[in-house]
């Protein structure tokens, strides 16, 4: 019984140690790849901000939107 318990603990330590080492290497390699990509990849060009029109949408667009929404509600209820 004592031998079986020590074998189990031995397996536990080696298994968890292997997983810890693997995950540590995975984090290190991922960080290294990220730095490498950022070094060779050019920075994206800044985009010009979109200018919003000062005038609100026309009443025709609102009327059309209301008509579409009313038709959808009517279709749903029928």
VEXLUMZA-338554 format. One record per atom (N, C-alpha, C, CB): atom name; residue in one letter; residue number from 1; x negated, y negated, z negated. Coordinates in steps of 0.02 Angstrom, whole numbers, plus 50000, padded with zeros to 5 digits. Each point is the difference from the previous one (the first is absolute). Glycine has a CB too. Layout:
N
site a=CA; r=A; k=NUM; u=X; v=Y; w=Z
...
This chain:
78
site a=N; r=X; k=1; u=49959; v=50059; w=50000
site a=CA; r=X; k=1; u=50041; v=49941; w=50000
site a=C; r=X; k=1; u=49957; v=49937; w=50000
site a=CB; r=X; k=1; u=50090; v=50063; w=49940
site a=N; r=X; k=2; u=49856; v=49938; w=50022
site a=CA; r=X; k=2; u=49955; v=49943; w=49996
site a=C; r=X; k=2; u=49966; v=49988; w=50067
site a=CB; r=X; k=2; u=49981; v=50022; w=49878
site a=N; r=X; k=3; u=50001; v=50032; w=50157
site a=CA; r=X; k=3; u=49969; v=49994; w=50065
site a=C; r=X; k=3; u=50048; v=49970; w=50051
site a=CB; r=X; k=3; u=49927; v=50099; w=49972
site a=N; r=X; k=4; u=50136; v=49921; w=50025
site a=CA; r=X; k=4; u=50050; v=49974; w=50046
site a=C; r=X; k=4; u=50012; v=49926; w=49989
site a=CB; r=X; k=4; u=50053; v=50113; w=50004
site a=N; r=X; k=5; u=49948; v=49865; w=49934
site a=CA; r=X; k=5; u=50010; v=49930; w=49984
site a=C; r=X; k=5; u=49940; v=49958; w=50023
site a=CB; r=X; k=5; u=50071; v=50032; w=49902
site a=N; r=X; k=6; u=49869; v=49992; w=50088
site a=CA; r=X; k=6; u=49941; v=49963; w=50022
site a=C; r=X; k=6; u=49996; v=49997; w=50076
site a=CB; r=X; k=6; u=49940; v=50035; w=49896
site a=N; r=X; k=7; u=50080; v=50019; w=50138
site a=CA; r=X; k=7; u=50002; v=49998; w=50073
site a=C; r=X; k=7; u=50052; v=49949; w=50025
site a=CB; r=X; k=7; u=49964; v=50121; w=50004
site a=N; r=X; k=8; u=50092; v=49875; w=49963
site a=CA; r=X; k=8; u=50051; v=49951; w=50019
site a=C; r=X; k=8; u=49977; v=49929; w=49990
site a=CB; r=X; k=8; u=50086; v=50082; w=49970
site a=N; r=X; k=9; u=49882; v=49905; w=49973
site a=CA; r=X; k=9; u=49973; v=49933; w=49988
site a=C; r=X; k=9; u=49944; v=49983; w=50048
site a=CB; r=X; k=9; u=50031; v=50012; w=49880
site a=N; r=X; k=10; u=49928; v=50037; w=50137
site a=CA; r=X; k=10; u=49947; v=49990; w=50048
site a=C; r=X; k=10; u=50029; v=49981; w=50068
site a=CB; r=X; k=10; u=49927; v=50082; w=49938
site a=N; r=X; k=11; u=50124; v=49954; w=50083
site a=CA; r=X; k=11; u=50032; v=49986; w=50064
site a=C; r=X; k=11; u=50033; v=49931; w=49999
site a=CB; r=X; k=11; u=50019; v=50123; w=50016
site a=N; r=X; k=12; u=50012; v=49859; w=49927
site a=CA; r=X; k=12; u=50031; v=49935; w=49992
site a=C; r=X; k=12; u=49949; v=49944; w=50008
site a=CB; r=X; k=12; u=50085; v=50051; w=49925
site a=N; r=X; k=13; u=49858; v=49955; w=50042
site a=CA; r=X; k=13; u=49949; v=49948; w=50003
site a=C; r=X; k=13; u=49972; v=49993; w=50070
site a=CB; r=X; k=13; u=49971; v=50022; w=49880
site a=N; r=X; k=14; u=50013; v=50034; w=50152
site a=CA; r=X; k=14; u=49973; v=49996; w=50068
site a=C; r=X; k=14; u=50052; v=49975; w=50050
site a=CB; r=X; k=14; u=49922; v=50094; w=49972
site a=N; r=X; k=15; u=50139; v=49927; w=50021
site a=CA; r=X; k=15; u=50052; v=49977; w=50046
site a=C; r=X; k=15; u=50013; v=49926; w=49993
site a=CB; r=X; k=15; u=50051; v=50112; w=49994
site a=N; r=X; k=16; u=49957; v=49865; w=49945
site a=CA; r=X; k=16; u=50013; v=49928; w=49990
site a=C; r=X; k=16; u=49938; v=49959; w=50018
site a=CB; r=X; k=16; u=50082; v=50027; w=49908
site a=N; r=X; k=17; u=49860; v=49999; w=50079
site a=CA; r=X; k=17; u=49938; v=49965; w=50020
site a=C; r=X; k=17; u=49995; v=49993; w=50075
site a=CB; r=X; k=17; u=49944; v=50043; w=49898
site a=N; r=X; k=18; u=50072; v=50011; w=50137
site a=CA; r=X; k=18; u=49998; v=49998; w=50073
site a=C; r=X; k=18; u=50049; v=49949; w=50027
site a=CB; r=X; k=18; u=49966; v=50120; w=50003
site a=N; r=X; k=19; u=50095; v=49879; w=49971
site a=CA; r=X; k=19; u=50051; v=49951; w=50023
site a=C; r=X; k=19; u=49977; v=49929; w=49984
site a=CB; r=X; k=19; u=50091; v=50085; w=49982
site a=N; r=X; k=20; u=49880; v=49904; w=49959
site a=CA; r=X; k=20; u=49976; v=49933; w=49982
site a=C; r=X; k=20; u=49945; v=49977; w=50047
site a=CB; r=X; k=20; u=50030; v=50023; w=49881
site a=N; r=X; k=21; u=49923; v=50020; w=50133
site a=CA; r=X; k=21; u=49944; v=49982; w=50046
site a=C; r=X; k=21; u=50027; v=49987; w=50070
site a=CB; r=X; k=21; u=49920; v=50070; w=49931
site a=N; r=X; k=22; u=50126; v=49972; w=50092
site a=CA; r=X; k=22; u=50028; v=49991; w=50067
site a=C; r=X; k=22; u=50037; v=49934; w=50006
site a=CB; r=X; k=22; u=50010; v=50124; w=50012
site a=N; r=X; k=23; u=50032; v=49860; w=49939
site a=CA; r=X; k=23; u=50037; v=49937; w=50002
site a=C; r=X; k=23; u=49954; v=49939; w=49994
site a=CB; r=X; k=23; u=50099; v=50059; w=49951
site a=N; r=X; k=24; u=49849; v=49947; w=50010
site a=CA; r=X; k=24; u=49951; v=49946; w=49994
site a=C; r=X; k=24; u=49965; v=49988; w=50067
site a=CB; r=X; k=24; u=49983; v=50027; w=49878
site a=N; r=X; k=25; u=49997; v=50027; w=50155
site a=CA; r=X; k=25; u=49969; v=49993; w=50066
site a=C; r=X; k=25; u=50050; v=49972; w=50051
site a=CB; r=X; k=25; u=49923; v=50096; w=49973
site a=N; r=X; k=26; u=50139; v=49924; w=50023
site a=CA; r=X; k=26; u=50050; v=49976; w=50045
site a=C; r=X; k=26; u=50010; v=49924; w=49993
site a=CB; r=X; k=26; u=50056; v=50112; w=49996
site a=N; r=X; k=27; u=49947; v=49864; w=49943
site a=CA; r=X; k=27; u=50007; v=49928; w=49988
site a=C; r=X; k=27; u=49938; v=49963; w=50025
site a=CB; r=X; k=27; u=50072; v=50023; w=49900
site a=N; r=X; k=28; u=49869; v=50004; w=50088
site a=CA; r=X; k=28; u=49938; v=49967; w=50022
site a=C; r=X; k=28; u=49996; v=49997; w=50076
site a=CB; r=X; k=28; u=49943; v=50040; w=49895
site a=N; r=X; k=29; u=50072; v=50015; w=50139
site a=CA; r=X; k=29; u=49997; v=50002; w=50073
site a=C; r=X; k=29; u=50053; v=49954; w=50030
site a=CB; r=X; k=29; u=49955; v=50118; w=49996
site a=N; r=X; k=30; u=50104; v=49880; w=49975
site a=CA; r=X; k=30; u=50053; v=49956; w=50025
site a=C; r=X; k=30; u=49980; v=49927; w=49993
site a=CB; r=X; k=30; u=50086; v=50086; w=49971
site a=N; r=X; k=31; u=49885; v=49896; w=49972
site a=CA; r=X; k=31; u=49975; v=49932; w=49991
site a=C; r=X; k=31; u=49945; v=49982; w=50049
site a=CB; r=X; k=31; u=50031; v=50008; w=49879
site a=N; r=X; k=32; u=49924; v=50039; w=50132
site a=CA; r=X; k=32; u=49945; v=49989; w=50048
site a=C; r=X; k=32; u=50028; v=49991; w=50071
site a=CB; r=X; k=32; u=49923; v=50068; w=49928
site a=N; r=X; k=33; u=50125; v=49973; w=50090
site a=CA; r=X; k=33; u=50030; v=49993; w=50067
site a=C; r=X; k=33; u=50036; v=49933; w=50007
site a=CB; r=X; k=33; u=50013; v=50125; w=50007
site a=N; r=X; k=34; u=50020; v=49854; w=49940
site a=CA; r=X; k=34; u=50035; v=49936; w=50002
site a=C; r=X; k=34; u=49950; v=49942; w=50011
site a=CB; r=X; k=34; u=50090; v=50047; w=49925
site a=N; r=X; k=35; u=49855; v=49955; w=50038
site a=CA; r=X; k=35; u=49949; v=49947; w=50009
site a=C; r=X; k=35; u=49970; v=50002; w=50070
site a=CB; r=X; k=35; u=49975; v=50006; w=49877
site a=N; r=X; k=36; u=50014; v=50054; w=50149
site a=CA; r=X; k=36; u=49971; v=50008; w=50066
site a=C; r=X; k=36; u=50047; v=49972; w=50053
site a=CB; r=X; k=36; u=49938; v=50101; w=49961
site a=N; r=X; k=37; u=50126; v=49914; w=50034
site a=CA; r=X; k=37; u=50049; v=49975; w=50049
site a=C; r=X; k=37; u=50005; v=49925; w=49995
site a=CB; r=X; k=37; u=50063; v=50108; w=49993
site a=N; r=X; k=38; u=49939; v=49864; w=49947
site a=CA; r=X; k=38; u=50005; v=49928; w=49993
site a=C; r=X; k=38; u=49938; v=49964; w=50027
site a=CB; r=X; k=38; u=50073; v=50017; w=49899
site a=N; r=X; k=39; u=49870; v=50017; w=50100
site a=CA; r=X; k=39; u=49939; v=49970; w=50025
site a=C; r=X; k=39; u=50000; v=49996; w=50076
site a=CB; r=X; k=39; u=49939; v=50043; w=49900
site a=N; r=X; k=40; u=50085; v=50010; w=50133
site a=CA; r=X; k=40; u=49997; v=50002; w=50073
site a=C; r=X; k=40; u=50064; v=49976; w=50034
site a=CB; r=X; k=40; u=49921; v=50093; w=49988
site a=N; r=X; k=41; u=50134; v=49905; w=49977
site a=CA; r=X; k=41; u=50063; v=49978; w=50030
site a=C; r=X; k=41; u=50004; v=49924; w=49995
site a=CB; r=X; k=41; u=50057; v=50109; w=49969
site a=N; r=X; k=42; u=49955; v=49857; w=50087
site a=CA; r=X; k=42; u=50004; v=49927; w=49997
site a=C; r=X; k=42; u=50063; v=49978; w=49962
site a=CB; r=X; k=42; u=49938; v=49991; w=50109
site a=N; r=X; k=43; u=50056; v=49952; w=49861
site a=CA; r=X; k=43; u=50057; v=49973; w=49962
site a=C; r=X; k=43; u=50055; v=49980; w=50049
site a=CB; r=X; k=43; u=49924; v=49959; w=49907
site a=N; r=X; k=44; u=50139; v=50052; w=50075
site a=CA; r=X; k=44; u=50054; v=49981; w=50045
site a=C; r=X; k=44; u=50004; v=49924; w=50009
site a=CB; r=X; k=44; u=50063; v=50103; w=49966
site a=N; r=X; k=45; u=49954; v=49877; w=50095
site a=CA; r=X; k=45; u=50005; v=49929; w=50014
site a=C; r=X; k=45; u=50061; v=49972; w=49963
site a=CB; r=X; k=45; u=49944; v=50015; w=50113
site a=N; r=X; k=46; u=50049; v=49926; w=49858
site a=CA; r=X; k=46; u=50058; v=49971; w=49965
site a=C; r=X; k=46; u=50055; v=49982; w=50049
site a=CB; r=X; k=46; u=49924; v=49956; w=49910
site a=N; r=X; k=47; u=50136; v=50060; w=50072
site a=CA; r=X; k=47; u=50057; v=49985; w=50043
site a=C; r=X; k=47; u=50029; v=49932; w=49982
site a=CB; r=X; k=47; u=50025; v=50123; w=50012
site a=N; r=X; k=48; u=50000; v=49843; w=50038
site a=CA; r=X; k=48; u=50031; v=49935; w=49989
site a=C; r=X; k=48; u=50067; v=50012; w=49965
site a=CB; r=X; k=48; u=49943; v=49949; w=50101
site a=N; r=X; k=49; u=50073; v=50010; w=49850
site a=CA; r=X; k=49; u=50065; v=50009; w=49966
site a=C; r=X; k=49; u=50058; v=49985; w=50048
site a=CB; r=X; k=49; u=49946; v=49970; w=49890
site a=N; r=X; k=50; u=50107; v=50068; w=50101
site a=CA; r=X; k=50; u=50059; v=49990; w=50042
site a=C; r=X; k=50; u=50035; v=49936; w=49977
site a=CB; r=X; k=50; u=50013; v=50124; w=50019
site a=N; r=X; k=51; u=50007; v=49837; w=50030
site a=CA; r=X; k=51; u=50035; v=49938; w=49986
site a=C; r=X; k=51; u=50075; v=50014; w=50004
site a=CB; r=X; k=51; u=49903; v=49928; w=50045
site a=N; r=X; k=52; u=50132; v=50060; w=49901
site a=CA; r=X; k=52; u=50072; v=50011; w=49999
site a=C; r=X; k=52; u=50035; v=49937; w=50026
site a=CB; r=X; k=52; u=49990; v=50081; w=49903
site a=N; r=X; k=53; u=50061; v=49928; w=50137
site a=CA; r=X; k=53; u=50036; v=49942; w=50024
site a=C; r=X; k=53; u=50035; v=49964; w=49943
site a=CB; r=X; k=53; u=50017; v=50056; w=50111
site a=N; r=X; k=54; u=49985; v=49878; w=49893
site a=CA; r=X; k=54; u=50030; v=49959; w=49948
site a=C; r=X; k=54; u=50076; v=50006; w=50002
site a=CB; r=X; k=54; u=49903; v=49921; w=50004
site a=N; r=X; k=55; u=50124; v=50096; w=50054
site a=CA; r=X; k=55; u=50072; v=50004; w=50007
site a=C; r=X; k=55; u=50023; v=50070; w=49982
site a=CB; r=X; k=55; u=49999; v=49911; w=50091
site a=N; r=X; k=56; u=50057; v=50095; w=49874
site a=CA; r=X; k=56; u=50026; v=50066; w=49982
site a=C; r=X; k=56; u=50028; v=50033; w=50062
site a=CB; r=X; k=56; u=50027; v=49961; w=49883
site a=N; r=X; k=57; u=49983; v=50105; w=50116
site a=CA; r=X; k=57; u=50027; v=50035; w=50058
site a=C; r=X; k=57; u=50067; v=49970; w=50021
site a=CB; r=X; k=57; u=49941; v=50105; w=49964
site a=N; r=X; k=58; u=50072; v=49899; w=50100
site a=CA; r=X; k=58; u=50061; v=49969; w=50025
site a=C; r=X; k=58; u=50061; v=50035; w=49974
site a=CB; r=X; k=58; u=49939; v=49966; w=50103
site a=N; r=X; k=59; u=50117; v=49999; w=49900
site a=CA; r=X; k=59; u=50063; v=50027; w=49975
site a=C; r=X; k=59; u=50023; v=50059; w=50042
site a=CB; r=X; k=59; u=50031; v=49887; w=49958
site a=N; r=X; k=60; u=49948; v=50115; w=50106
site a=CA; r=X; k=60; u=50020; v=50056; w=50043
site a=C; r=X; k=60; u=49969; v=50065; w=49975
site a=CB; r=X; k=60; u=50010; v=49921; w=50098
site a=N; r=X; k=61; u=49927; v=50076; w=49880
site a=CA; r=X; k=61; u=49968; v=50059; w=49973
site a=C; r=X; k=61; u=50034; v=50023; w=49936
site a=CB; r=X; k=61; u=49891; v=49964; w=50050
site a=N; r=X; k=62; u=50129; v=49988; w=49907
site a=CA; r=X; k=62; u=50035; v=50018; w=49939
site a=C; r=X; k=62; u=50068; v=50030; w=50016
site a=CB; r=X; k=62; u=49941; v=49909; w=49939
site a=N; r=X; k=63; u=50095; v=50062; w=50110
site a=CA; r=X; k=63; u=50065; v=50027; w=50019
site a=C; r=X; k=63; u=49993; v=50070; w=50028
site a=CB; r=X; k=63; u=50040; v=49885; w=50024
site a=N; r=X; k=64; u=49909; v=50127; w=50015
site a=CA; r=X; k=64; u=49989; v=50066; w=50028
site a=C; r=X; k=64; u=49983; v=50050; w=49945
site a=CB; r=X; k=64; u=49960; v=49948; w=50108
site a=N; r=X; k=65; u=49999; v=50031; w=49844
site a=CA; r=X; k=65; u=49983; v=50043; w=49944
site a=C; r=X; k=65; u=50061; v=50017; w=49959
site a=CB; r=X; k=65; u=49885; v=49950; w=49998
site a=N; r=X; k=66; u=50157; v=50002; w=49989
site a=CA; r=X; k=66; u=50061; v=50012; w=49962
site a=C; r=X; k=66; u=50045; v=50047; w=50037
site a=CB; r=X; k=66; u=49991; v=49886; w=49948
site a=N; r=X; k=67; u=50015; v=50106; w=50118
site a=CA; r=X; k=67; u=50042; v=50045; w=50040
site a=C; r=X; k=67; u=49974; v=50072; w=49998
site a=CB; r=X; k=67; u=50030; v=49903; w=50075
site a=N; r=X; k=68; u=49905; v=50105; w=49929
site a=CA; r=X; k=68; u=49971; v=50067; w=49999
site a=C; r=X; k=68; u=50011; v=50032; w=49931
site a=CB; r=X; k=68; u=49914; v=49965; w=50085
site a=N; r=X; k=69; u=50076; v=49997; w=49862
site a=CA; r=X; k=69; u=50009; v=50026; w=49933
site a=C; r=X; k=69; u=50074; v=50018; w=49987
site a=CB; r=X; k=69; u=49902; v=49932; w=49961
site a=N; r=X; k=70; u=50143; v=50026; w=50063
site a=CA; r=X; k=70; u=50071; v=50013; w=49991
site a=C; r=X; k=70; u=50020; v=50064; w=50037
site a=CB; r=X; k=70; u=50023; v=49877; w=49988
site a=N; r=X; k=71; u=49951; v=50132; w=50073
site a=CA; r=X; k=71; u=50015; v=50060; w=50039
site a=C; r=X; k=71; u=49972; v=50062; w=49965
site a=CB; r=X; k=71; u=50000; v=49933; w=50106
site a=N; r=X; k=72; u=49941; v=50062; w=49865
site a=CA; r=X; k=72; u=49970; v=50056; w=49965
site a=C; r=X; k=72; u=50041; v=50020; w=49939
site a=CB; r=X; k=72; u=49887; v=49964; w=50041
site a=N; r=X; k=73; u=50136; v=49986; w=49920
site a=CA; r=X; k=73; u=50041; v=50014; w=49941
site a=C; r=X; k=73; u=50066; v=50030; w=50021
site a=CB; r=X; k=73; u=49945; v=49905; w=49939
site a=N; r=X; k=74; u=50085; v=50068; w=50114
site a=CA; r=X; k=74; u=50064; v=50028; w=50024
site a=C; r=X; k=74; u=49991; v=50072; w=50023
site a=CB; r=X; k=74; u=50037; v=49885; w=50035
site a=N; r=X; k=75; u=49909; v=50128; w=50000
site a=CA; r=X; k=75; u=49987; v=50068; w=50024
site a=C; r=X; k=75; u=49988; v=50048; w=49941
site a=CB; r=X; k=75; u=49951; v=49953; w=50106
site a=N; r=X; k=76; u=50014; v=50023; w=49842
site a=CA; r=X; k=76; u=49986; v=50041; w=49942
site a=C; r=X; k=76; u=50065; v=50018; w=49962
site a=CB; r=X; k=76; u=49886; v=49947; w=49992
site a=N; r=X; k=77; u=50159; v=50003; w=50002
site a=CA; r=X; k=77; u=50061; v=50011; w=49962
site a=C; r=X; k=77; u=50052; v=50040; w=50038
site a=CB; r=X; k=77; u=49977; v=49894; w=49943
site a=N; r=X; k=78; u=50018; v=50109; w=50123
site a=CA; r=X; k=78; u=50052; v=50036; w=50037
site a=C; r=X; k=78; u=49983; v=50074; w=50009
site a=CB; r=X; k=78; u=50026; v=49895; w=50059
